[in-house]
Amino acid sequence: IVDRSYWSRKLKHALKGTTKVRIQTVLIDENDVFDIEITQKDVINEIIDNLNILTDANPSVCLCPGDFAFDFYDNEQVLASLTLHHFESFRNSIDV
């Protein structure tokens, strides 16, 4: 595993100004829906502070849309979206 602290810093910089985080299931099963919006600044800061990008030298790549989506907003504008895949890796919507 390689620490990508440059990417972590760049992602965290892109998320400055986040006023809301929405976490929801991507593949929605009507019996297993999860959708939460977080607007408490201290909780948002804790989420962002704990984002660290690590990469495996031989990453596995799946073709699924992900299990959960983490959408970061500045008011109603999406700053970034991260999708969690198989509870072990994220993909992002911004160029980091």
BELCOR-V626230 format. One record per backbone hydrogen bond with DSSP energy under -1.0 kcal/mol. CO is the residue of the C=O (numbers start at 0). NH is the residue of the N-H. E is the energy in kcal/mol with one decimal. If there is no record, write none. Layout:
co = <CO | CO>
nh = <NH | NH>
e = <E | E>
This chain:
co = <1 | 3 | 4 | 5 | 6 | 7 | 8 | 9 | 10 | 12 | 14 | 19 | 20 | 21 | 22 | 23 | 25 | 28 | 33 | 35 | 37 | 39 | 40 | 41 | 42 | 43 | 44 | 45 | 47 | 52 | 54 | 66 | 67 | 68 | 69 | 70 | 71 | 71 | 72 | 72 | 73 | 76 | 79 | 80 | 81 | 82 | 83 | 83 | 84 | 84 | 88 | 90 | 93>
nh = <54 | 7 | 8 | 9 | 10 | 11 | 12 | 13 | 14 | 15 | 17 | 72 | 37 | 70 | 35 | 68 | 27 | 31 | 24 | 22 | 20 | 43 | 44 | 45 | 46 | 47 | 48 | 49 | 50 | 3 | 1 | 25 | 83 | 23 | 81 | 21 | 78 | 79 | 18 | 19 | 76 | 73 | 71 | 92 | 69 | 90 | 66 | 67 | 87 | 88 | 84 | 82 | 95>
e = <-2.1 | -2.3 | -2.7 | -2.3 | -2.7 | -2.6 | -2.3 | -2.1 | -1.4 | -1.4 | -1.6 | -3.1 | -3.3 | -3.1 | -2.6 | -2.9 | -1.2 | -3.1 | -2.2 | -2.6 | -2.2 | -2.5 | -2.7 | -1.7 | -2.3 | -2.5 | -2.8 | -1.4 | -1.6 | -2.4 | -2.9 | -2.2 | -2.9 | -2.0 | -2.6 | -2.7 | -3.5 | -1.3 | -3.2 | -1.5 | -2.1 | -2.7 | -2.9 | -1.3 | -3.5 | -1.7 | -3.8 | -1.0 | -2.1 | -1.5 | -3.6 | -2.4 | -1.3>
